[in-house]
Amino acid sequence: GRIQEIRFIEGTNVKAGDVLFLFNTDESRATLAQAEAQQLLDRQNFERVREMRQKNLTSAQQYDEVLAKLKVSSAAVRWEEVRLDKLTIRAPFSGIVGLRKVSVGDYVKAGEDLVNLEALNPVKLDFKVPEKYAGSIRAGAAVKATVEAFPGRVFGGAIFAIDPRLDEPTRTLR
């Protein structure tokens, strides 16, 4: 779809559920209105046939057909509501948005990258341990790490998972 509005400032914090992008919804709203009109007509037809069926004035087949048609049109309405909802892109988790890769008015395809969103608290750290230490590490064990970006600072954490597969060329565990 075509991006209609961007609702964040690059490099800022956003909360889970915040709207990031709004796409043009005109076509989807029109399709939804059409589906709702068909659903209303199918509901009215169903009610008429149901009353007639209760009085034995119509066949079971005709009742089944109008009921099925109502279910199909109700599913079509739900489908269009889902499609319309997908035209609002929300932050799936709290974090910091990076630099956007699109602008207002751009047409984007499903799956195209729009902006990166990074959760920096907590930070997941992947590292490898030589095979000879494999027996001494376990999930839940405390670890300390340093990074070049923050010289002199020590960050604490815990091992939450150990990959059971040994990397054969380096003889390390992740």
C-alpha positions, -999 to 999 in steps of 0.1 A, spaced: 0 0 0 8 37 -1 22 53 31 -2 81 42 14 91 75 45 84 96 39 89 133 73 87 149 106 106 150 136 87 140 159 77 169 132 81 196 117 57 221 83 41 212 61 19 234 45 -14 224 13 -6 205 23 29 193 13 36 157 44 39 135 29 40 100 -6 46 85 -13 34 50 -40 48 27 -72 30 36 -96 44 10 -98 13 -11 -100 -11 19 -128 10 35 -148 9 3 -143 -29 0 -154 -33 37 -185 -12 31 -194 -33 1 -189 -65 22 -210 -51 50 -238 -42 26 -238 -78 12 -238 -92 48 -268 -70 57 -287 -83 26 -277 -119 34 -288 -115 70 -322 -101 59 -327 -129 35 -317 -154 61 -342 -140 86 -370 -142 60 -362 -178 51 -358 -188 87 -393 -175 95 -407 -193 65 -388 -225 75 -404 -224 110 -438 -224 93 -427 -252 69 -431 -228 39 -396 -235 24 -373 -264 20 -344 -273 43 -321 -269 13 -331 -232 7 -326 -226 45 -291 -242 43 -282 -221 12 -291 -187 27 -274 -197 60 -242 -206 41 -244 -174 21 -247 -154 53 -217 -172 68 -197 -164 36 -206 -128 37 -198 -126 74 -164 -141 67 -158 -116 39 -165 -87 64 -141 -102 89 -115 -106 62 -118 -70 51 -117 -58 88 -84 -77 92 -70 -62 60 -80 -27 71 -64 -33 105 -31 -43 88 -29 -9 72 -19 5 106 16 -6 116 22 -6 153 53 -12 174 52 -49 185 74 -41 215 89 -11 232 122 2 219 140 27 199 132 33 162 160 37 138 162 56 105 132 50 83 137 35 49 105 50 34 87 83 31 51 95 30 37 87 -4 59 57 -10 43 25 -22 56 -5 -3 51 -42 -7 43 -68 20 75 -78 38 94 -47 28 116 -31 55 102 2 68 123 10 99 143 -10 124 130 -12 160 155 -22 187 149 -32 223 179 -22 243 168 -33 277 175 -61 281 202 -67 255 207 -103 243 243 -112 240 254 -141 218 289 -155 225 308 -187 220 326 -208 247 354 -232 240 344 -268 241 366 -275 271 343 -253 293 311 -269 280 307 -289 312 310 -259 335 283 -236 320 246 -240 326 214 -220 320 208 -195 348 245 -190 355 256 -154 362 279 -138 336 297 -104 333 305 -87 300 323 -56 288 319 -38 255 343 -14 238 315 12 235 315 16 273 351 12 285 354 4 321 318 -6 325 309 -42 335 274 -55 326 258 -84 344 234 -110 331 225 -146 331 228 -174 306 193 -182 294 201 -208 268 229 -230 255 229 -243 219 233 -280 222 252 -282 188 289 -279 189 304 -257 161 327 -283 146 352 -260 128 358 -238 159 350 -265 186 328 -239 205 293 -238 219 271 -208 213 
